[in-house]
């Protein structure tokens, strides 16, 4: 069974939208050097948080569903 490109894109959008709804924020850490004096070095780990808007998750699920349905209804294989 061959999947059409629009159906695949729709599935990807819908899954990303569901992930954005399930995980409202994502935190990652970066390490930065704040002092470097000879053999003496100080590194600091700083958190960065990305917050996902739930409206974007809903819009991505809706867009993914619409694109997927368009791919299913198209006649070209």
C-alpha positions, 0 to 999 in steps of 0.5 A, spaced: 500 500 500 502 506 497 501 512 502 500 519 498 505 525 500 499 529 503 496 523 507 503 523 510 504 530 511 497 530 515 499 525 519 505 528 521 502 535 523 496 531 527 502 527 531 506 534 532 499 537 534 498 532 539 505 532 542 504 540 543 498 538 547 500 533 551 507 536 553 505 544 554 513 546 556 520 543 554 526 545 558 533 544 556 540 546 559 546 549 556 553 550 559 556 557 559 563 558 561 563 564 566 570 565 568 577 562 565 583 564 569 589 560 567 587 553 570 581 555 574 575 555 570 567 556 572 562 553 568 554 555 569 548 550 567 543 555 565 535 552 564 531 554 558 524 553 557 520 553 551 512 553 552 507 551 547 501 554 546 495 550 546 491 553 541 497 552 536 496 544 538 489 544 536 490 548 530 496 543 528 491 537 529 486 540 525 490 542 519 493 535 519 486 532 519 484 537 513 491 535 509 490 528 510 483 528 508 485 532 502 490 527 500 485 521 501 480 524 497 485 526 491 485 521 485 492 521 483 496 516 486 
